[in-house]
Amino acid sequence: MILGGSDQWGNITAGIDMISKRRTVEQEDNGVLKNDDIESKAFGITIPLLLTSTGEKFGKSAGNAIWLDESMTSVFDFYQVK
């Protein structure tokens, strides 16, 4: 399963396609084709983007990410996020 923000839909569908092709090649190499079972399929799910209080995108690419690593985000900054 691939999970990502709604702005990543193109990347997610490309990943699903790549996984499907790779699994088919691996199954052909092993002599076992299982295209109909749920375990051989890839799925993608998107979630709405996190937005700031002003409605702007929130995250790494917007430059306002909150990291869980204390060397990247101070404890003070971490607890100021609402």
Buried (B, 14 or more C-beta within 10 A) or exposed (E): EBEBBEEBEEEBEEBBEEBBEEBBEEBEEEEEEEEEEEEBBBEBEBEEBEEEEEEEBBBEEEEEEBEEEEEEBEEEEEEEEE
